[in-house]
């Protein structure tokens, strides 16, 4: 995170100050509601992503991809692709889940390319989605329809 501050909605310091119990609770799978997938290399976590289903009755057909991270040491080795493919597979098996949404900063060219390669399409852009150290960061809003 520290090497890519424009990619995250929270700073590395904010993540570090979060109580361990809160982090652990966020990693617990809730079948059909939330899942976090991790990639490990020689016992070390090198990538992770989380999918969270919208809890609202009228929005349960949607989930949001959040907390995506791939260690710089393994970038370019298809770790993110493998995680995303597994996550999409998990989502397709959830009854009633019809689409995945995400937002990605325009500075994250490789991530945007990965999402597009897996079928996500841009449906909008949010100007100034974040302000990181005084720098405005725009984000693309992307969507993958699961039931096409």
N, C-alpha and C positions, 0 to 999 in steps of 0.2 A: 503494500500500500504506500509506503513511503517513497518508493521509486515511481509511482504512478498516481500522484495526488489528484490529478484531474479526472480520474476514472471513478472516484468514490464519493458518495454523498456525505460521508463522515470522515473526519481526519483519523490518522493512525492513532493519535493521542486519545481521541474519543473511544476508539475500539479498545485500546489498552486499559482505559479506566472502567470499562464495563465489568461488573462483577462476574466471576467465573460461573456462578449459578445461572445467571441470565444467559450467558453464552451456551451453557450446556442445555438449558431448556429450549433454546432456539434450534438446537441440533437434533432434538428428539423427533423422530418420524411420527406423524399423525396420519395414518393410512387414508388416502384420498383427500387429505387437507394440506399436508406439507411434507416435503422430503428434502434432505440435504445429501448430496452425493459428494464423495471425496475420491481423489486419486492419490495413490501412495507410490513412492519409489524408495525401495530399501527401507521401508518402515517410516518414512518421512512423508507427511502430508504435503503434496506439491500442487494440488488444485482442489477447488470446491465450488459448488453452486447450489443454490436453494430455490425451490419452487414453492410458492405459497398460494393456495386457493383463496379466492375472495369469499369471506364468510357470509356476505349479504345474500338473502334468499333470491333476490332478483339478479344477482351477479355471480352466482355459483358456477356459471359456465366459464368463468375466467380465472386464470391464475397469473401470477407475476413472477418472473425470473429475477432474483435478487442475489446479492452477495456472491458475485462471480469473481473468482480469483485463480490465477495460474502463476506459479512461482517463476520469476525471470529465468531461473536455471533450466527450466524445461519448456519455455515458450518456443513455438515453432516445431514441437515434437508431437502435435496432435492431441495433447492432453485435454485441452478445452473442447475439441471436437468430440472426443470419446465421451467426456462427461455430458455434453449437450445431447448427443445421440441417445445416451442412456436415460437422461432426464425426459426427453421427448417421448421415449418408449414408455416410461413410467406414466407420463401424463395421458398418453393414448389409452392406457388401461383403466383410467379412472372414469367410472360411469358419470355422464353428464358434463364432463370437462370438455369444452369445445375450442378454447383458444388460450394461447400463452402470450402475454404482453411483456415488454421490457423497454427500458430506456438505456441508451448508451451515449456517452459523450462523443462529440464529433472528433475529438482528438484520438479516440481509440480505433484506429483504422483496421487493425487486425481483428478486433472483436466484431466490428461491424461487418467485415468480410465473412467471418465465421457464421454469424447469424444469418446473413443473406444466403450463404451456401446451404444452410439447413432449411431454407424455405421461409424465413422471416421476411416480411416486407415492411417498408417504411410507410407509416400512415400520418406522420406529422413530425413537427420539430418544435421543441420548446426552447425559445431564446432565454439565456440567462438562467438555465435550470439550476446552476450552481454558481457560486462565486468563491473561488479558491485563491486565497492570498491576494485578493483584490482583482483577480482575473475572471472575467465572465466566461462561463463554459456553457455552450449550447448542447442540447441532447436531441438525438433522433428517437422517436417513438416507433417501436416495431411490434409486429403482430405475426403470430403463426396460427393459422386456422387448422385445427386438428381433424375436423370432420369433413374435409373436402374430399 
